[in-house]
Each structure stands twice: as structure tokens, then as C-alpha cells.
Amino acid sequence: MRLLLALPLLVLASCGEAPKPLTEEQSAALKPADARLAALYEGSCKSCHTVADSLAPLAGDRTRWDPRWDQGEDALLAATIQGKGGMPAGGQCFECTPDDYKALIRFMAGREEAK
């Protein structure tokens, strides 16, 4: 019986350490490695995705992004283009292409390298 109770804990322990929430300061310190994407991020995404009170998931905060990521990149791209909740369509990035949005989503979701 004890083995059955301990088994889920062993499975979770073997998955590695769970992501920890980021602070606003930690999130604000991140930026995409690509200079063009960094400029797009600075001009549109960063103003909300580094402020917890905006209700947008903080950039780099896997605790907030992982459930969204599980919906799939296509769903995240559609939500970005159409707008969702308090986020305006396209996140007000008038220069962004669909590929830019995908790269920015990957960065904010913690799936892309930051510098």
C-alpha cells in the first residue's frame, strides 16, 4: 500500500524540477536573442507581458505559459492575431508577420532562448 502511495511522488520527482513563477523584474530582464524580434517585443509585447496586473502571462513564466502551450502553437497564434481577453488583435504589433508572432510566442512561453 505504501508503495502505491509513493509511486506518484517518484514519477513526479523523475520529471525534473517544476518551473517556478517569475517576478516582474525577472520577466522584464528577458528579451529575444534576435535583434529584430527584440525590437518588436519591446515595442508591443513587453508593456503587458512583464506586468502582472495586466493579467497577461509574464514572458518567460512557464507556470503561466505551459497550460497555454498545451493548447498548441496554432491556437496561440490564432488568439494573438484575433486578440483575446484584454489583448488587442495582433497585440498592436503592426509590423509583425505570422512568423514573427510565432517566434514571439515561443520566446514568451519560454521555448526560445533569451539573452
Secondary structure, 3 states (H helix, E strand, C coil): CHHHHHHHHHHHHHCCCCCCCCCHHHHHCCCECCHHHHHHHHHHHHHHHCCHHHCCCCCCCHHHHHHHHCCCHHHHHHHHHHCECCECHHHHCCCCCHHHHHHHHHHHCCCCCEC
